[in-house]
C-alpha cells in the first residue's frame, strides 16, 4: 500500500515534506494543536510518531483516531492486525535506517523541544529546534546545524554541513516581484516577517550555486553591523552583480551608533525592527568597480562567427571513439540502471577494458589512461572486487582514488576532482564517477542545481581533455512490472540526458537471475543499428563481468514478474512433468491446462490453450514442428527466474 498517499491525501497532513520514505508534518490528532511540524511518518510501513504529544501507531490506529471509514483497509503486512482489541501480528521489516531518514526524525524531535516563547516569534518554526543540550538547531534538507553552546562551545553539524541556502524550499512560494532579503544568520531570517533567506556559513561564505536568487529583481543584503558583515555583504553583492547584472542589489546601512555585531534578531527584540527598517530605507545600491565591470562586459561579448568552408577547414577531425558506440574523446557517457543491477561492476569492467584496450561487449576499444573515483565502495571493498578481474596490460594506465574518512558521500566532491586531475596531470583519458548522485550535495532532480553541477563538469572536461563516464540511477519504480528502458526514467531527466553524448541503460530481467537488459538510448556522434534495441546481457558472477548474448526480441517479456502470469505457471509445471519428453501436441497441453483450471468452462480452456501456444511460441519457449505439434526448448526455459 502507498502510505505516502495515505498521509498526504487521506489524512491530509499539513506542511508535510518527504526525504526518502520518511515524512515530517503537523500532527493531525484533533486534541493536539501542532503549530510546528512534529509528526514523523514512514511512507513504506505506515508507522507514525508525534514527538510533541507522544502519540504513535500505524495507519489503522490513526484512521480509527480520526474516525475514518473502514480503518481496516489501511492494514498491511507491516501494520499489525487487531486481535481482541490488542495489537499483534507482523512487525515492520528490519531495514537499515538511512542517514537522511535519521536527520528528518531528529529534526521533528528538536522542533518539538523548542520553547513556546521562541516558537511564537517564528513564521517558519519547522526550520528551527532545540537539541537535548539546549542548543538551538537549524534544519536543512539533509543536515542539522547546532548553534554555538551557551558556554561558548563551537557550532557543529549532523549530516550535510556544506555551505547552502537556508529555507531555500520556501523561495518557491515567495512573491517574485518583491525584493528578496538575505540575512547573515538563520535566526534573523526566521525572526523577520519579510521574505528572506540566509546562508549556512555566515557572512564569510557563499554557496556554490545561488542561481535561485536571480528570480527576484531586487535583493537587499541585511548583514550584521560589523566589519565582517559589511565585507561579506560587499563580496556577495559583487558575486550577484557579476552573475546577474540586471539584478538590483542593495546593502542595508545600520545606524553607526548601534553596538558592534547588532543584527536583525537583536533589533526585533529591542525595537520591534524599527532600526532595521531605518537601515533598509538608508540602503545603498551596489555597483561593480570599474575593473570588475570591464571583466563582466568582456564576458558579455557575442559569439565568434565562421563561414562554412572556414569551419570545415578548421575542424577537420571528428570526435574519436574510445568505446565504439558508447564513449567518445572528451565526451560524457551516462551508464544508468536500477538498484542492484550491477552498475558498479559494469563501470569497473569498462575501466579495465579501456585501460587494457580489450573489447567491451563486443565493441572495439581504444586504449586510454583511466581514473576511477569510487564513492560507493570502501577501499577494502574495491580491492576485493578488483581481484576478480584480469588486469593484464593495464599497468600504469588504470588508477583509483583512495578516499579518506573525511571524504563523505553527499558532499560536493567536484572541486576535489578538479584538483586531483590538475595535481596528477591527468589529461586526455577517461574519468569514471561512481556515482553521480553521491559525488555531490546537489539535488540532481532540481534543474538549477543539476545545471550548476554540469557547468562545473563541462569546465573540467574542456580544461583536461578527459572523457567522463557517470554512473547514474533510474527513478524508483513502484509497479509490479519493470519499466522499458528509456531515457525518461533516468534521475535528472532531460537536463542530464540532453547534456551527455551517450547513454547506456541497464535493467533486470525476469528471464534469469544472471540476465540483464541493456540498451543504447543515445548516441550523439555516430550511428549503430543497436541504437534503442534491447540487448541481452549475461552477468558472470565468477568473473564479475557482463557478456553480450544478442538482441532481445520482446523486451516486455523480460519486464514481467513470472509469478504474476498464469502462462509461466503452466510452462514451468508442464516442463517439470515432461523433463525428458520435449515433443507434445495441442491435445496434451490442453488436457494439462484443464487439470490446472478444473472450474473453467471447456470453451475457456480451449481459448487458454490457444493463447498459451501463441505466447510461448512468440517468446521462444516452444517451437512449432508441424500442425498442432510442438517442442519444448529446454535451454531457453532454464533461463527463467523460477524462484521469483
Secondary structure by P-SEA (a helix, b strand, c coil): ccaaaaaccccccccccccccbbbbcccccccccccccbbbbccccbbbbccccccccaaaaaaaaccccccccccccbbbbccccccccccccccccaaaaaaaaaaaaaaaccaaaaaaccccccccccccbbbbbbcccbbbbcccccccccccccccccccccccccccccccbbbbbbccaaaaaaccccccccccccccccccccccccccbbbbbccccaaaaaaaaaaaaaaaaacccbbbbbbbccccccccccaaaaaacccaaaaaaaaaabbbbbccaaaaaaaaaaabbbbbbcaaaaaaaccccccccccccccccbbbbbcccccccaaaaaaaaaaaaaaccccccccccbbbbbbbcccccaaaaaaaacccccccccccbbbbbbcccccccccaaaaaaaaaaaaccccbbbbbcccccccccccccaaaaaaaaaaaaaaaaaacbbbbbbbcccccccccccccccccccccaaaaaaccbbbbbbbbcccccbbbbbbcccccccccccccbbbbbbccccccccccccccccccccccccccaaaaaaaaaaaaccccccccaaaaaaaaaaacccccaaaaaaaaaaaaaaaaaacccccccccbbbbbaaaaaaccccc
